[in-house]
Amino acid sequence: MKLNEIQDLIKFVAKSGVCEVELETKEVKIIIKTAAAKKGGRQENESPFMVQATTPFVAPVQQMQQAAPVADQKSADAKKTAEDNSKLLTIKSPMIGTFYRSPSPDKPVFVNVGDEIQPGKPICIIEAMKLFNEIESDIKGKIVKVLVDDSTPVEYDQPLFLVEPN
């Protein structure tokens, strides 16, 4: 639909006194609502109508066909990662709060990737309601991956660390 056709439609709706008109074609969807339709009456300084136009997005077929092998590759990578992670243990958040890797901004982090941990060793802090809760490891092993960024919110039972058991 061309711009001048849309303008003619708006003028027609304004003259006819209709409250709302909706027009949908293959290329575009246009909804014209008068201010009177929204508020039940119109004020002097209001514009007489509102136009909402949307154009649907259709991806070309070639792009969709090219994306399929990428998706297959991603699923294969995910399976391989899942197999690798099956040997690892996950340390999960015992509460909702904000995750911190160090006791304070000027102190070093509790654990890094490659560090050995023991049961009872502090691994992070989770702040909940202005209380800083030191989280201790309950397993023995080596930190393989830190799954949460520092100073980010965490949920109950959210994975925090991947650990290779000893």
N, C-alpha and C positions, 0 to 999 in steps of 0.2 A: 504494500500500500504506500502511495506517495504522500509526501508531506502536505501538498495542497488538498488531497482527498481527506486527510485527517482534519485539516483546518475547516473544510466545508462541513464535515460531520459535526464538529464542535459547534459551529455556527447554527446548524440545523437543530441540534439538541437545545442550545440556548434559546432559540426562538420558539420551539415547540412547547416548552414548559415541562418536559419529561424530567423526572428526577434522576433516572439512571439508565444508561445504555451500555450494553456489552456486545462487542463484535469480535469474533475470532475467525481467523483464516489460517491457512497453512503456515504463513510467514509470521503473523503477528496476532497478538491478543490485545484489544483495547477496551478499557472500561472508563466510561465518562460518568462522573457523579456530580450533580450540582450541589452547591453548599446547602441548599434547602433540604436535600435528601439526607445530609449528615446531621443537621441540627433541627430539622422540622421548621425552619424559617430562616430567612437570610437577613443579615445586617447590611447597612449601607456600604461599609468599607470592605466587605468580603469580595473575593473574586467569585464570579458566578458559577464556576465549575472546576473540577479537578480531573486530570487525565492521567491514567496509569496505563502504560504500554509495556508489554513484555515480548521478547523475541525468544522462542525456544532454541536451544542449542542442540544440534545434531552432529555428532562426531562423524567424520568421513569414514567409510568402510575400511579404507587402507590403513588408517591409524589404528583401528580396532584390531585388524589382523596382525599388525606389527606388534601390538601390545601383548598378544597372547603368548609368544615365546618368552617374553620378559617375565610374565606371570608364572609360567612353568619353571623358569630358572629360579625365581624367588621362592616358589614352593619347594623346590629341590634343596635350595640353600637352607630353608627353614627346617626341613627334615634332617639334614646333616647336622645343623646346630642342635636340634632336639636330641639327636643321638649322642652328640658330644656332651650335652648338658645332663643327660640321664645319669652320668656317673657323679655329678656334682650335687652337693647339698645346698639348700637355699636357707638363708637366715631371713626371716620375715619380721615385719614390724609388729610389736606386741600391742600397739595402740595407735590412735589417730593423733597427729601432731606435725611439727616441723622437724625435719631431719637435719642434723648437723654432724659433720665429720670430725670436728675438733671441739675441745672444751670451751674455747674462746677464739675470736678472730686472730689473735696474735700468737696462739699456740699451734704446734704441729697437729696434723690429723692423727686420729687414734690408729687407723690401719690403712695401708696402701695395698695395691695389687702386688701379690708376691709375698706379703707378710704372713708369718706363721701365727696362728691364734690358738689359744688354749681355753678350755672352759673357765668362765669367771673373768676373762680379760675383757675390759671395756672396748667396744668397737665403734660406738657412735653415741649421740645424744638425741633424744626426741623431746622437744618442748611441747607440753600440753598445758594450756591454761596457766601460763607463766611459771610452770614447774619444769625444771630441766631434769629429765630422767635418763640416767646413764644406762645404756643397754649393753649387757655383757653377753659374750659368746657362750653358748651351751654345747658347742662342739669343738673338736680339735681338727685343725687342718690348715690349708693355705688359701688365702683370699685370691680368687681367680678374676672376679669382676665386681665392681661397685655399680649397682643398678640404679642408684638415685643420686641426683645432683645435690650439692650442699645447699642448705637453706631453702629446700623445697618442701611443700606439704606431702605427707604420706598418709595412707589409709591403713586401717587395721588389716593385718595379714598380707600387706603388700611386700613383695620380695625386695630386700635391701642389698644383699650380698650373695654371690655364688662362691662356694667354698669346696675345694678339693679335699676330701677327708684323708687323714693319715692313718 
